[in-house]
């Protein structure tokens, strides 16, 4: 081959290599700039959202605690529950939240880009405090999801974020709210990524949600919100023990179906019987008062976290989970505000603690399995449920909780606590279904 062609060929290779390297460098530069710009942006937004939600959650927790103190000090304040219910309906009407969808609104804000504002924050904050003050059976974590999601959404509106970023910052608020009120940042972060579309994890939100959850948790802890932790006693873990746990998980899966059915249909029955929301919530308050005096106990009023702790120490009676479910359905179905998750913890731990005697396991393990499996069954969030167990009970028995949550998720059907939640993949086979 002539020398000219050899030199030309070599120069051509050198020029081609340089051009290729320049293209690689430019692509790498664009990727680095874009990735780190997004990374630092979401670190800042995650901190801002977590701090705002953490402060609000600290105030929310303090308000609920003060409401509980007043309720216990002045026993007959429960007689004001119908009046407080009417006040809740009036406040929501004043804020323009007549057709409020509760936690479903947060799911819609993430999935469909619906906007939530400070009005949603004020509504659920005030409504939950008044419900707890009067002795209604409601939780706080579901309310925290709404508070956090609405704060995140409002921050997104103020910063004029685009549609996709607005969804992410709403998820950040959800994570921070759940983490701040219950002290479980890992479960909170993954819950907000998992609950929107079951079967599809929104991993694009993993860094923002984790940062928001940690910041919200830390700030609320400084405000006096103590994380919930329970001890579990187990004598021996063998194949028989795993079989007992599996049987309890199966029962809890069916209990989760019953829980969702009762809560959804209680609201439908109220609305069918009483069209006027003021009359509906007032009659609901009267029913709660009547049930309280019939049962001659205040254990089923309020959130019931004290009972959850007791279920881990002494065996519960079999009827206690049913009574809490009844109180919660009567309260929330009538239109009172609050969360459903802590009542679910009450129902699940009471059921597991009671059944543990029949199965021959310690009541603390029965209560833990009941709590975790019912939470998993009603939310359709197995990953968040396992992480919740790790943070509440420690990692020593993590394989036990993995088995229990997996069974509960698989057998709990396609219902759920949140009607706007979508289940993207079948629970029984690797099949795309995309159904509510």
Number of C-alpha atoms within 10 A of each C-alpha: 5 6 8 9 10 11 11 11 12 12 12 12 12 12 12 12 12 12 12 12 12 12 12 12 12 12 12 12 12 12 12 12 12 11 12 12 12 12 14 12 12 23 18 15 22 28 22 21 36 37 24 22 36 32 20 23 30 23 17 22 23 16 19 22 15 15 20 20 12 15 20 15 10 10 12 13 14 25 16 17 28 26 17 23 30 20 18 25 23 16 18 20 14 12 14 13 15 13 8 14 14 18 24 16 21 31 29 18 22 25 17 12 18 15 20 24 18 15 18 25 21 16 23 29 25 19 24 26 27 25 30 30 26 28 31 32 30 31 26 30 23 23 28 33 30 31 33 34 37 30 29 34 33 24 23 24 16 10 11 11 15 11 14 11 17 24 26 29 32 32 35 38 39 37 38 44 41 33 34 38 29 25 27 26 29 19 26 32 31 27 26 31 26 21 22 28 24 23 19 14 17 17 12 10 20 17 16 28 35 25 25 37 35 26 25 36 34 20 22 31 19 12 17 12 20 14 16 14 14 15 13 17 13 12 8 9 10 8 9 10 17 15 12 17 24 21 15 23 30 20 21 32 28 16 22 30 20 16 25 22 15 18 20 18 13 20 18 14 12 20 16 10 9 15 10 10 18 20 15 23 29 22 21 25 30 19 17 27 22 13 19 19 10 9 11 9 10 16 18 26 26 28 30 20 16 10 19 24 19 16 26 24 18 14 22 24 14 14 11 18 23 15 16 23 22 19 23 32 26 27 30 23 23 27 24 30 30 34 25 25 22 24 28 28 26 29 30 30 33 33 30 36 33 24 22 24 14 9 17 11 20 20 27 25 25 31 33 26 29 36 27 30 40 34 30 29 33 27 26 34 25 27 17 26 29 25 25 25 25 19 19 20 19 15 14 10 15 15 12 18 27 20 16 28 32 20 24 32 28 18 19 27 18 17 21 23 22 21 14 19 21 23 22 17 17 17 19 10 7 9 10 12 12 13 15 15
